[in-house]
Amino acid sequence: MKRRVWQWFFFTVLVCSLALAALFFYEHRVIDFFDSLLSPWRDLCAAVTPEEWQVQGNILLGLVWIFSGVLVYSAAMGMACVLLLVLVEKLCKRISGKNVTGEVSR
């Protein structure tokens, strides 16, 4: 269990770092992609945030929404990577077990 948590943490940090680096280095090309990807997150943040804070020009609030969205999506992608890794390990064990028993019985 502890190993899976560390794998999840590793994948989350990796995806988050790559996403933020892409946002920093390729801002003009990535911003359209992030805009469509994070639109449900922005809607949730807008529903939770008090309306007095949502004034035009509140750059800090917008940056918090972007970074928290990237972090949440990275955590979800990290969890998906760990689950995929678990499924592949189980499949490899099942396949290798069948091959070993098949070779021994011949």
Secondary structure in CASP SS format (residue, H / E / C, confidence):
PFRMAT SS
TARGET T0000
AUTHOR 0000-0000-0000
METHOD secondary structure of the structure
MODEL  1
M C 1.00
K H 1.00
R H 1.00
R H 1.00
V H 1.00
W H 1.00
Q H 1.00
W H 1.00
F H 1.00
F H 1.00
F H 1.00
T H 1.00
V H 1.00
L H 1.00
V H 1.00
C H 1.00
S H 1.00
L H 1.00
A H 1.00
L H 1.00
A H 1.00
A H 1.00
L H 1.00
F H 1.00
F H 1.00
Y C 1.00
E H 1.00
H H 1.00
R H 1.00
V H 1.00
I H 1.00
D H 1.00
F H 1.00
F H 1.00
D H 1.00
S H 1.00
L H 1.00
L C 1.00
S H 1.00
P H 1.00
W H 1.00
R H 1.00
D H 1.00
L H 1.00
C H 1.00
A H 1.00
A H 1.00
V H 1.00
T C 1.00
P C 1.00
E H 1.00
E H 1.00
W H 1.00
Q C 1.00
V C 1.00
Q C 1.00
G C 1.00
N C 1.00
I H 1.00
L H 1.00
L H 1.00
G H 1.00
L H 1.00
V H 1.00
W H 1.00
I H 1.00
F H 1.00
S H 1.00
G H 1.00
V H 1.00
L H 1.00
V H 1.00
Y H 1.00
S H 1.00
A H 1.00
A H 1.00
M H 1.00
G H 1.00
M H 1.00
A H 1.00
C H 1.00
V H 1.00
L H 1.00
L H 1.00
L H 1.00
V H 1.00
L H 1.00
V H 1.00
E H 1.00
K H 1.00
L H 1.00
C H 1.00
K H 1.00
R H 1.00
I H 1.00
S H 1.00
G H 1.00
K H 1.00
N H 1.00
V H 1.00
T H 1.00
G H 1.00
E H 1.00
V H 1.00
S H 1.00
R C 1.00
END
